[in-house]
């Protein structure tokens, strides 16, 4: 039986619990945070992915996103990840963040994917303009495109105070061998990789290497692109999931991902208020320990 995200929320969370996850239920001071190794800065374990924020200028399209951003900030959310390739996402975010007046509360991350230093510099300038910010918190080389020329330009921006952190991202497990080689070679603050109950390859080499190199890890696709929801079907959460504060499948999946000792945060997409409330619930309570994460794997593998 295939269910949509709203139906999964109802199965795993229940109306009473969902209502309790509003912005006044648990303040930002109770949010689970992890440390960025290169600086010691603490940051919430749930951020926001925005590949679905590339909408048009109509109020009908932007109103739900504005509401989601406001709730994300109210709950204590910080990191927002975007990219020039996410259609109009950067421009939409720049407009909405300015309207809400919340730039100082956020950690803005975007990406570059150009083949030359000149193109990289121009793209980063364009991203800063669209996001309406003088300083970007994190710039990432995307899918290793142009990394040899991009890192020197990014370091220049970092030295000039126009970028706080630099890193790289990949959305392809096929790139892991090359990704590992660059991670060993280049000094950086962050990496971004796929990791979920469905896709665990990063745990073999990439996550331990990031820890050894003192690099923060952003987890994308913690829901396996939504495929995990198809796998769990309409099964109820296991009773023991409540031991580490899970009240929905989304929280179960997110806590698994960020519960890895080398992971810093996950960035699920959130375009609706109930997505924000549900997902950010994973930043409360506690994270599963190593034995509990093995139990999560065994449970998922048996489905």
N, C-alpha and C positions, 0 to 999 in steps of 0.2 A: 504493500500500500504506500503510495507516494503522497506525502503531506507537504504543505508549504510551511514557511517559517512561522507564520502566525499560528497555525495549528500545532506546531511543535511547542511553541511557547505556552499554549494553553495546556498541553499534555504535561509538560515538565514543571510548570511554575504555578499555575492556578491563579485565579483572579485576586485572591487576598494577598498572596505573596508578591505578585506583580505590583500591586498598588503600594506595597510596603517599600518598594525599591525607588520611590520618588526622591527628589533632591533633598528633602528634609529628613528622610528616614535614617541615613547614615552620612554624616558630613565628610568633606574631603579629608579631614584629619584622620579618618579611619581607613582611608584607602591604602591598599597594599602597594608599596613602592619597592623598586630595586635600584641599584646604584649603577651609574655609568662609570665603568672602570677608569677611563682616562681622566676624569675630572672629579669624581666623588659626588656629582650631582645626583639627587634622588628623583625618580620619575615614576608615575603610576604604571602598573603593569598592563593596563588596557589603554590603547590609543585608538585612533580613528583612521580607517582606510577610506579613500574618497574616489575610487575609480568609477563610481556611479554619480558623482557630483557634476558631471559635464553636461548640465542642462541648459536650456535656453534662458532668456531674460524675463520670461513671464512670471508674474507673482504666483500663479498656480504651480509652476515648477519649483520655484525657489522657497516658497513658504514652508514646506515640510523640512527642507534642509536647514533653513534658518532655525526652526524649532529644535531640530536634532542637535545642531551646534550649540544652541543656548543651553539645552539640557546637559550635554556633554561637559560644558564648562562649569555649570552649576554643581555637577557631581564631582568635580575635581579633575576632569580629564585634561591632559596637556598635549600630548603629541598627536599632530595631524599630518598624515602622510599623503602626498599627492605626486603628480608628475606631469610634464608637458604633454605626454601622450594620452592623458586622460581627458581628451577633448577640451572642453572649456572649464575644467575643474579648477585650475589655478585662478582664473578670473572670477569664477563664482565664489570661491572661498575668499578671495580678496575683498569682494564687495560685501559679502555677508559678515565677515569678521569685522570690517570697518563699521557696518551698520550696528552691530551688536556692541562694539567698543570693547572687545575682549582680547586684542592682540597681545597685550602684556601678560595675559594668563596662559598663553599657548606656546607650544614648541612646534614650529613649522618646519617640516621636512619635505624636500622635493628631490628631483633627479635630473641628471643630464645624460644624453646618449648620442653625442656628436663625435665625429671622427677627427676633428682638428682642434687645436688650442683656441683658435680664433672663433670657431663655431661654438665651442664650449662656453667661452666667455660671453658671447652674445646671447646664448640660450639662458645662462644664469642671470644675466641682466634682465632678460625678458620675464623670467620667472619672478624675480624680485618686484618688478613693475606690476605684474598681474596680481601678485599676492599683496601688493601695497605695503611693503615692508623694506626698511633700510638694511636689515640684517636677517639672514636666513639661519635658522638654528642648525639645520643639517642638510648637506648636499651629498647625494649618492650617485656614483656611476652606475647606470642602469644596465643590467644584463651584460656587463663587461665591455660595452660598446665604447671604444676610444679611450680605454682606461689609461694607456701609457701617456697620452697627451693631456687627459683630463685631470689626473691627480696633481701635476705641477700647477695648473691654473687654480684648482681648488685650494691648494696650499697658499698660493699668493693671496687669494681672497681671505683665507683664514688669518694670515699674518696681518692683513689690513683691517681685520675686525668686521668683515662683511659676511663671514660664515663662522659659526661657532664650532661645528663639528663636521668631519668629512667621513665618507664611507662608500660602500658599494652594495648593490642589491642584485639578486637574481630570482627569477620565477621559474627556472628550468633546472630540474635535477641533472639533466644531461650536461650542464655546465659545471657541476661540482668539482671535477678534477681541475679544471682551469681556475675556478673560483678559489679553490684551496691554494693553488700555486701563487695567485696574486695576494691572498691573505698572508701567506708566509713572507712575501717580498716587500709589500708596502705597509707603511705605518698609517693606521686609520683609527677612527673612534667607534664606528658602527659597521655592522653588516646587516643585510635583510635577506631572509631565506624562507622557503616553504618548510613547514613542519606541522604535523598533525598526527592523530591516531592512525590515519590512513597512509600518510607519507612520512616515514621515520628515517629516511636515509641520512638526513643531516646529522642525526645523533651519532653516526658511526665515526665521522672524522671532523666535519665542519664545526659542530658545537664545541667539542673538546678543544679544537685548535683556537677558536675564538676566545675561550677562557684562558688558554695559555698565552695568547697574544694580548690579553687585556682589552678585548673589544666587546662592546655592547651588541646584543643580538635582538633585532626586530623580527618577530614571526609573522609572516603573511600566510594566508590560506589555511588558517587553523581549522576551518570547517571543510577543508578539502574541496573548495569551490562549490560547496553545498552538497557534494556527493555523500558525505557521511550521514546526512539526515536521511537519505534514501536507505542507507544500510541499517540504521537503528530502527527505521520504520515507526510503528506506533508502540514500541516497547516502552514500558515505564523505566524511569531511572532506577538503578540498583539502590536498595535501601542504604547501603554504606556510603553513598555519595554525599549524604547529608553530613557525614563526619567532617568533611572539609568544605562545608558550606554551599554545596551545589543544590539548586532548586530548579534547574532547567538543563536540557541537553546542551544549549549554547555554553552555559557556565561549566559544564562537565568537560567540554572540548577545549575551551579556553584555559581552564585551570590545568588541564593536562599539558598544554603547550607551554605556558609560562611557568609551570611547575618544574620544568627542567632547570637544573642548577645553573646552566650557562645562558638560559634565555633571559632577556630583560623585559620584553613586553610583546604583546600581540596587537595587531591592528585590524580587527574585523570591520567590515563595511557597516555603516549605520546611517540609514536615510530616514528612519521613522523613530518616533519617540519610544515606542515599545522595544525597538531594537537597542536603543541606548540604555534604557532601564535594565533590560535583560542582560546584555553583554557586560555592562559596567558592574553588575552584581558579581562577576568573577573577580573583581578587584576588592572584594570584601570577604570577611571571614579569614580563612587561611588557605594556603596552597597545599596540594597533596605532596606527601613526602615520597621518597624513591620507591618504597614498597607499595604505597597506594597507587603510584603511577603504573607499576607493573600490574597491579590488579586491574586498573583501567584498560591496559593493553590486552590482558587476558580476556576481559569481559567483551571488548570490542571484537577481538579475533574469533570469539565463539559465536558471534551473531550470524 
